[in-house]
Amino acid sequence: MTIPTSISGFPRIGRDRELKKAIEAYWKGNATLDDVRETGRELRVRHWRLEKDAGIDLIPSNDFSLYDQMLDTAVLLNVIPARYRRLGFDNPEETLFAMARGYQGERGDVTALPMKKWFTTNYHYLVPEFDSSTEVRLNGTKPFDEYLEAKSLGIETKPVLIGPYTFLKLSRDAEAQELTIDEGLVDAVADVYAEVLRRFAKLGAQWVQLDEPYLVLDKHEGDVSLFKSLYSRLLPARDSGVRVLLNTYFGNIADIYETVKLFEFDGVGLDLIEGRDENLKAVEHHGVAARTTLFAGVVNGRNIWRNNYAESIALVEALQQVTANVAVASACSLLHVPFSTKGEEQLGDKVLRHFAFAVEKLEEVREIADLMQLDDDAKRQSTALAANQALFDGSRVVADEVVRARIAALADADYVRRPERGERQRLQREALGLPLLPTTTIGSFPQTKQVRAERARLRKGEISQGQYDEFIRRQIDDVVAKQEQIGLDVLVHGEFERNDMVEYFGQNLNGFLFTKNAWVQSYGTRCVKPPIIWGDVSRAQPITVAWSSYAQSRTAKPMKGMLTGPVTILNWSWPREDITHEEQTKQLALAIRDEALDLEKAGIRIIQIDEAALREKLPLRESDWHREYLDWAIPAFRLVHSAVQPSTQIHTHMCYSEFNDIISDIDAMDADVISFEASRGDLVVLDAIHDAHFETEAGPGVYDIHSPRIPSVEETEERIGEILAKMDVNKVWINPDCGLKTRGNDETWPSLTHMVQAAKAMRANLD
């Protein structure tokens, strides 16, 4: 019996980030919107043909986006807040970009939609907003156009949409609160999805995939009834002839599987990587509806390591004990991995053969399905299976006994900083002499074309290390002078020498490997190139001390030393699979601890240890939060800073996430100050800070650095006022949302000047 193959989605930025380059050229006025559209079309065609040539049966369409699929879904359902419609753009793309980035120009001045992390990934989605004018209806033809585009090439695709349950659960109202979902809204949303199914049936589509990752979260009151209400209304539309694949990923749906079974979907996608045991038990216990095909998500869409075919085959065979209708699939979209290992030959075959990026994962899906169609004897004799199993013979392990002995020697006292935080904060106020509402930035300043060009010249050998260092010194001199000129209280050196906050550290740590072109989309046109943890980790040499010391020598004001925390390095790298995440994080923590102590010895009085990604890998089920993650992630951060002197002030920073429900755990990190992205979330985290009696001093971001808008002094004052209404003025810091690396100088300096002016005005009002 032929076993079908399917993937949930494919990277859209292109092998060489063609989409990023085209869109950014358009934003800068160097390309037209037609140029962007043509680049998108070329990429879709190229990717569909790759997937077809790889032997994928159910090829996705509408997984492409100019910015974000959640944003596309909002536009498709006409969930476009009035402030964006009033801009009156002539084409939908410009409205979409305004929703994603904000807009400031002749048509008006609007901020962007909130942006949050997509479940436990480093991908960010735009949060749909329902306002009083929202009228849910089908708006636009993007999914249908892309389906027909593929069909014109002779490629039958499986259109992919964010499902209605996930869409509503992730949407918010105009006050950034959870939606009040009444029967009228359920009817309206279900009607749109039913219409979408009917239209695809008329176009000849055989399958439509509805992604419902929110099903893997804990279910709260009304969640199951909402799911039932939506699908009982829209599923009758499949009578028109199209089959519906309910696709889930990032966890298990054991607590709702029985309900899913009763709906008799044509296909159900199960993540057998992150939700393996629970999903298998649910299938074995409840069975499978006769018309349902189980899409076995056995190829990991979130790592770069080769699949263990023997394990995947065993999982598929376990499902086949319950039903004959099984397809081999990716566990989630391949959006979260780089494009291809081709072009990374510098790593050497002994290393590269262990990796599979998106293109190679297509081959893995097909090869597993082919192996499943062999009898046991043929499998045992298969050269493909033998070659695969040779990758898992244990010969790849790269161990450092010194590192492991150091971890074994750790004691409870190594995770505790003395004295208590309140006493430390008193000592730090005396030592630093900062005013109320001290102003600072998160760390990085704009990396201009010149900065990137000089780094490239060094890499190519066109300039010497000495010439490059002199260039960096000039950049630091300039940025320190500008910060002093506008009146910032705590300065940073700008991080001009750093290519990336994780990769830069990895390059100075033992145990890391680096790629040339393994880019992954983080949000919009922002792409990251995570390093690879290959062996045990230790600090190869001091990393930041020289540049931080130089910067401090250029000013009498406090200069922050800037470090990336161990949990963030792990979460924004490709971690090993042969040892636990906990053990890898301890290794990283010891390496960064060495750096923190050296910074302190060099006279740096404020050290920021960024844990931008702490929340990112928090398990989706609350019952797993502490046992599987927080119980080792929080101590790892404390291990980094526990040995510094009481008068040394420890800062940390966190990026877009839901902080409210782990606010006490964040406080338990025992930092002295935390800054975090908050402006796009309308500062809703302030209520959690207030209610938790948060002890850490905090700087909720007062303006959004992911938007090119320049906030006015008055706007920033209003934002500071909102913060002071919920926080003790003695514990408030004033800072932007995040680092300024990706912004331009023309936006950065006016925005910071306004921020400082607003802080001084508010400070004066307090006197």
N, C-alpha and C positions, 0 to 999 in steps of 0.2 A: 504494500500500500504506500503510495506516494505521500510523503510528509511535507506539507507546505511550509514556507519560510516567510518571515515578516520582520520588519524593523519598525520601531515607533516613530523615528524621525532621524534626520541627518543634519550635520553641521551646515550652516548656511553662509558663513563668512567667506568660504572659498579657500582653496589650497594656499594662496598667497594673500589672504585677507582682501580680496578684490572688492567685496561689498563695503567693507570699512573705508577703503580708500576712495571709492566712488562717492559714498554719502558725505564723507568729510570734505571732499573737493566741492561738492554741491553746497554744503554749508558755508564754505569759504568763498563762494562765488566763482570757483574755477571750473565748474561743470554745470550742466543743466539737469533738470529733473528727468528729461528723456534719457540722458546718459545713465542716471541711476537705474531707471527702469530697464534699460538694455542690459546693464551689468547683471541685474537680478534675473532677467530672462536667460542670459547665457549660463549663469550658475545653476539655475534650475535644470536646464537641459543637460548640462554636463553631469550633474549629480544623478538625475534619473537614469541616464545611460550607464553610469558606473554601477548603480544598483541593479539594473537589468542584466548587465554583463556578468555581475557577480552571482546571478542566479536567484535573486530575491523575488519571491512570487508576489507578495503584497507590498508594493512600493508606495511609500507615503507621498502625498501631495498636500499643499497648504501647511506643511511644516516650515515653509520658507516665510521670512518676515523681514521687513526693513528695519524693525526695531525689536518687537517683542510679540509673542503670540497672544498673551493675555490682553495686550493693548489692541491687537487686531480683532480679538473677540469682542471687546467693548465697542469698537467701531462697528463691527458687523451687527451687533444688537442695538446700535444707535445709543449706546450709553456714553454720550459725549456731553459733558457739563456745559452749561450755557455760556460760560466765560470763553470757551474755545470756539463755540459756534459763532459768537459775536465778532470774532476776528475776521470772519467773512472771506476765508481763503477760497481760491477758485478751484483747488484740487484737494483731494483727500489726504495726500501725502503730507502737505504742509500743516494741515490740522493735526495729523498724527504726530508730527515732529514737535509741534507746539505742546501737545499733551505730554510728550515724553521729556522735553527739555525746557519747557517754558518759552515765553516769547516776550521780547521787549523791543518795540519799534513803532512805526507809524500807525499800525493797526490797533495797538493797545499794549498792555503790560500785564502778563499773567504768569503765575508760577506753574511749575510742572506738577503732574500727578505724583503722589507718593510712590516710592520705589522700595521694594522689600526683596529679601532673599527667597528664591524658589525652593521651598522645603529645605532639604539639607545639602543644597548645592551652592556653588559660588556664582550661580547665575541669578540675575535680578529681574523681577517682573514689575511692570507698572500696575498699581492698584486701581482697578476700575472704581469710578465714583458715580453714584446715583444722586442726582440733585432733584430739586422740586419740579424741574421741567422735563425730567427724563420720561421719554415715551419709548418703551421697548418695542422695536419692530425690526424687520430685516432691512439692513442698510448696506448697500454695496454688493459686489459680485466677486470679490477676490477668490474665495474657495472654488467657485464654479469656473472662473476664468483659468485658474491654474490647473484644474482637472482637465479642462478642454485643451489647454496648452500641451499637456503631456499626451493626451489622446491623439492630438494631431501629429505627434511623433511616432505613433503606433505603440505607445506605452500606457497600459492600463494601470491606474493608480488607486490607492485607498485614501480618500480625503481624510484629513486629521483635523479635529477641532477640540479645543478645551471643552470638556463636558459641562452641562448646565449646573450640576451640583457644585463642582469645584469653582466654577465662575462665581456663583452667588456666595459661596462661603468665603472667598477671598476678596470680594467686593466690599466697599464701605460706603457710608452715606457722606453728605457734605461736611459733617463734623468729624470725619475720620473714625466713626463708630461702626460696629457691626450692623449690617442691614437688618431692618425689621422686615421680614419676608412674609407677606400676607398672601392670601389665595389669588388675588388679582395679579401679583407679581409672578407667582408660580405659573399661572395660566399664560401670561404674556411671554415669559421666557420659553416655556415648553412649546408654545405655538410657533415661535421662531425656529426652534430646533426641528420640530415636526415639518415645517415648511422646507427647511434645509434638506431633510431626508427625502422628501417628495421630489424636490428639484434634482437632487443627485440621481434618484431613480429614473427620472425622465431623461437625464443625460446619459444613462446607461451604466452608472457606477454599480459595481458589484458589492463593495464594502464601504462603510463609513466608520472611522475610528473616533470614538468619543473618549478623550483622556479624563479620567477621574482620580487623580492622585490623592485628592483630599479624603477619599474613602479609607486610606490607610491610617488616618489619624484616629485618636480616641473619639468616640461618638458621645455627644452631649444631648441634652433634652431636645427633641424635635428633629435631630439630624436624620434619623432613619425614616421618619415620616416625610421629611422634605425630599429625600432621595426617592421614596416611593411615589410621592405626588408628582414629581417631575417626570419620572420614567413611565408611570402609568398613563400620563397624558401624551407623551411624545412617541412611545414605541409603536402604537397602532399605525403610524405613518410608514413603518417598514413593510406593511402589506402591499405597498406600491412596488416592492421588488428588491429593495436594497437590504443588505445584511448589516447588522450593527455589532461592532466590536467594542465592548466596554473594556477600556484599557486602564490598568492600575499599575503603579510602580512606587518605588522608594519604601516599601514595607509590605505588611500583610493585611488582608481583608477578612481575617478569620471571623471577626465579630459581626460581619454583615454578609458573609458568603452565602448563608442559607437564603437570605432575602434576594441576593443577586441570582442565585440558582432559580428561584421561583419565577423570575422575569423571563427566563429562557432566552437570554441573549444569544445571538448567533455565534458570538465569540466572547471570551473573557480572557484578558491579559493578566497574568500573574507574575509578580516579581519573585523569581526563585533564587535570587542572590540575597537581597536584604530581607525578604519575607519568607525565606525558604521553608523552614520547619512548620511554621504556623499555617502557611498556605497549603502545604502538602497534607497536614492533618485535617484541615477543613474539607479538602476535596475527598479524602479517604472517608471521612465521617459522613458527609452529606451527599456525596455522589455528584454526578454531572447530568444536567438536562440532556435529553436525547438529541436536541438540535444544536447543542452548544459545542464549539471547538475551543479547547483550552490552548491559549497561546503561552507556551512555556518560556518565560523570560530567563534564559540560562546564560546568555552572553552579556556580560557586565558592560553597561553603557557609561560607567562612571570611573573606570580605571583603565590603565594602559597595559596591563599584564595579559599575556596569552591565556586563553581559556584552557582549563584542564578538561579535556574531552571526556575522560573517564567519569568525572564527577557529573558533567552535564548529561551524559548518556544515562547515568543512573537516575537522575532526576526525571528525565523524560520517560524512562521505563517505569518509574513509580507512578506517574500519571496514567500511563497506558494500562496499568493494572485496573484502573477505574473506568477509563473510556478509551475507545480507539481513535477518537477525534482529537488529535494533538498536533499542534504546529510548533516549530522551533522559532524562537523570536529573541530579540534583544530585550533585556530586562527593563530598559527605559530608552528614551531617545539617545542617539549618539551625538547629540548636540554638545554633550558635556566632555567629549574627548577631542584630541587634535585630529586633523584631517587624515594624514597618512604618514607612515614611517619612511616612505620614499623621500630621499633628500637628507636623511639622518645617518648616512653611512659612516660619518666620522666617529660614531659610537663603536663601530666594529661589530662584526657578525656575532661574536660570542655574547655581546650585550643585546644587540638589536633583535636577535631572534626571540627574545623573551617578551617583546612588546607587540601590541596590536592596537593601532589607532582606528579611526572610523572605517576607513577603507578595508583594513585587515579584518575588522570585526564582521563586515559583510561576508568575507570569505569563511570566517569561523561559523557563522549561522548556517551557511550552505553546507559546509563540511560536516557539521554535527548532524544535520538532517540526512545527508548522504550515508553517514555511518549508521544511523538509526535504521536504515533500510537493509542493512546486511544482517545475515544470521550470526549467531555467536562465533562460529568458527571463522567466518569471513572477517568479523571484527578483529579477532585475535591475530589474524594474518595481515591485517591492514597496515601498510607502510605509513599511511597518514596518521593512524592512531599511535603507532610505535614512535614516530618522530615527535609527536606531541608529548607523549609520556616521558620522553627523554629530557624534556625541559624541567621536569619535576623530580629529578633524581637527587636533589639536595646539593649539587655541586656549585650552585650559584651563591650560596650563603657567604657573606663577607663579614666576618666577626672580628671585633677588637676586644681582646680580653681585658685590657686596661680600662676601657669604658665600662665593661660589664662588672668589673670588680668595684669600680667607683659607685655604681648604682647599688650594688649589693651592700655597700658600707653605709648607705644613707640611714639616718635615724629620724625619729619623729621630730626632734628639735630642729632639724634642717629645714622644716617646712613652716617654722614659726618665727615671726619678726618681733623683736622687743625694742622698746616698751610698747604698750597698747597704743592704738592709732591716735586716740585723743591727745595723749601726751606728746606723741611724735608731731602732730599737727601744730601744737603750741610751740614746740622747739623750732619747727620749720618757719613759722610766721616770724619768730624773732630773728632767725638766721637770714631769711630772704628779704624781709622788709617790704613786702609787696602791698599795694593799696587794695581796698575793697574792689571787687569785680575785676581782678587782674585779667589782662588781655594777653592772648597768645594765639598761635596757630598750631595745626596738628603736626606739621613737620616738613613736608615737601613744599617747594615753590615751583613755578612753571618751568618745565624742561623744554626750552625753546629748540628750534631747529639747529641753532648754533651749538647748544649743549649736546644734542644727539649726534651732530656731525663731528664734533671733536672726539667723542667717544668712539665713533666709527673709524676715525683716522688713527686713533691709538690702536684699535683692534687690527687694522690693516698694516700697521707698522709705518704709517706716513709721518707720525710725530713720535718723539720719545716720551717715556714716562715722565721725565722732568718737565717737558713742555706741557704735557697734559696736566700735571699737578699745578703748574703755574696758572694755567687757565682756570682750574677749579678754585684756586686761591682768589683770583680776581672775581669770580662769580660769588664766592662767599663774602668777600669784602663789600661788594655792591649790595647784596641782599641784607647784610647786617646793617649797613648804613641806611638803607631804605626803611628797615623796620624801626630803627631808632628815630628816623625822621618823622614817621607817622605816629610814633609814641607807643608802640607795643611794649608791654611790661616784661614778658618772658620771650626770648628770641629763639630762633632755630637757625641752623646753618644752611638749610635749603635742600640738602640731599642731592646736589648736582652730580655727585660721583656715582650715584646709584641708578642702575637700570630698572630695578624693581625691588620692592621692599622684602621680598622673600628670596628671589634669585641672587641678589647682592650678598645676602648672608650665606646662602648655600655655597657660593663661590669661595667663601672663606672658611668653610667647614669641611672636614673629612667625611666621606660617605655619600657625596652628592654627584649626580650626573646632570648634563645640560644638553638641551636640544637646540637646533638652529631655527626651526620653523613650526614648532608644535604649539600653535596658538589655539586658545579656547575663548569663546565669547563669554564675557562677564555681564555686560549690559550694553544695549545699543551697539555703538561702534567700538566700545572698550573691550580689548582682548588682553589676555594674560598668557604667559608662557611658563607654566609651573615647572620647577626643577624636579628631578627624580631622586628619591632616597634609595640608594643602591646597597649601602652597607651601614655598619654601626657609625654613629655620628659623634664627632668631637671637634673642638675648635682648633683649626690649623694654625691660626695666628690672630693677633688682635685685629679687630674688624673696623671699628669706628673711632677708636681713641685718638688717632692723629688728627683727623679732620675736626672732631668735636673740640679738641684742645686748641687747635688753631683758631676756630671760630670764637671760642671763649676769650682768646687773647685779643680779639678785635673789639671787645665791648666790656663795659663794667657791669652791664645788666646780666641776669642769669641766662645762661645758654643751655637749652635742653640737649642732653644726649639722647639719641634716637635709636632704639632697638626694636626688632621684631620679636614678639613673644613666641614661645615654643609651640603652643597650640595652633597659632596662626601659621607658623612655618609648616607644621604637619598638614593642616587642613588645606593650605594653598600649595602644597607639593603633591607629587604622586607618591603616596606612602608605600612601604613594603607590605607584602602579604605573608611573609614567612615568620614575622614576629608581630606582637600586638601593637596597636596604636599607643597604648599606655606606655609600653617599654620604649618605643621610639620617641615619645614626648619627653620622658625622663632624660633620655640622652640629649635631646635638644635643650632642655631646661638647664642642664649642667653646663653646656657650652655657652649659653647666653648668660648664665650666672657669672662665669669667668669674665665675660665682657663687661657686665655691670660693675663688678668689683674693680676692674681696671679703669673704667670711666671715673669712678669715685676717687681712686688714687690720683687720677690726673686733675682733680679739682672740679669736676662737673657736679654741681649741687642739685640738679634736677635731671632725672633719668626717666624717659618715657619708654615703657615696654608695651608696644602695641599688641593688643589681642583682638584685632579687627574681626577675626573669624571665629571667635569663641562660640557664639551661638549657632554657628553654621552647621555643625555636626551634632547638635543636640538631638537625641533620638526623638522621633515623631510621637511616640507613645510616652505619656508622662510617667508611667510606671517604670520606664527604662532610664529616665533622665540621670539619676544619681548612680545607680549600679553600673550602668554601661558607659557613663561619660563623665558627669560632673565630679564624681568621687575621685577621679584621677586628674581631670583637666584643671580644676581649681587648685589643688595642691601643687601641680606642676608650675603654675604661675607663681605661687608663693615661694617655691624653691628658688626661683630666679632672684628674688629680691630680699630674701630673709636675712642675709648676712650684711646688708649695707647699714651704714650708721643711721641713727634716728633722725639726724638733721638733714639727711639726704632725702629729697622728696621724690617719691615714685608715682609717676603718672601711667595711665593706660588709656587706650582708645579702642572703641568698638564701632563697627560699620553697621549699615542698615540691617536691622533684625527686630524681632519682637522681644523687647527687654522686660516687659512688665511682669511676666510670670516667673522670671528667674532673677528678679532684682535683688533678693536676699543672697543668692549665690554670687552675684556680681560684687555685692558688698563684702562677701567672705573672701574675695581675692586679696583683701587687705592692702589694696593700693591706697595712696594718700589722696589722689585726684584721678577722676575718670572724665574723659570727654567722649561724646558719642554723637552719631548722626541722629538728628531729631527733627529738623525743620520740615521735611516732607511728610512727617507723621503728625504734624500740627501739635507737637510737643505733648502727645498723650502720655508719654512716659513720666511726665512730671507728677501725675497723680500717684503712680506706683512709688516714686521716690518719696513723696510726702507720706503715703500710707505706711511705708516700710521703715520710716524713721532712718533713712539712709545716712550712714555715718561718713561715707567717702565724699570729699569735696567733688563737685561735678560741673562740667561745662557742656550742657546740651547745645548742640550746634545752633547758632542764631541765623545762619543763612546757608542755602543749598549750593554747594560747589559743583554739583553735577549739571547745573544750568548756567548758561552764559549771562543770565540776568545780573544786573548790578543793583542790589537792594539799597534803598535810600536810608539816610540817617533816621528819619522818622519811622520807617518800617522796622529797622533794627531796634530802635528804642522800644517800640511796641512789643517786639518779641522778647526783649529783656524784661519788660514789665510783666509779661506772662510768666516768665521763669521766677521772678521774685515773688509773685503771688503764691507760689507753691513751695519755694525753697528758702532756707535761711541765707540771708545775704552774705554772711560770713563764709558760706561754703560754695558760692557761685563763681565760676570762671566764665569768661566770655571768649568764644572761639568760633571759627567756621565749623561746618559739618564734618569735614574730612580734609585730607591733604590736597594741596593745590597743584600738584604735578601736571594734571591734564588740562588745566585752565591756561588762558593767555594772560600776559602781563597787563594788557589793556583792561581786562575784567578784574584781575586780582587786586591791584593796588587801589583803585577807587573803592572796591568792596571792603577791603581791610581798613582803609581810611575812614569810611563811614562807620564801620564797626567800632573803631577806637573812639571816634567822636561820640557815638551813641553811648558807649560805656562811660566816657567822661561826663556826659550830660546826666546820665542816671546817677553816677557817683556824686555829682554836685547836688542833686536833689535829695540825696540821703544825708548830706551834711547838716 
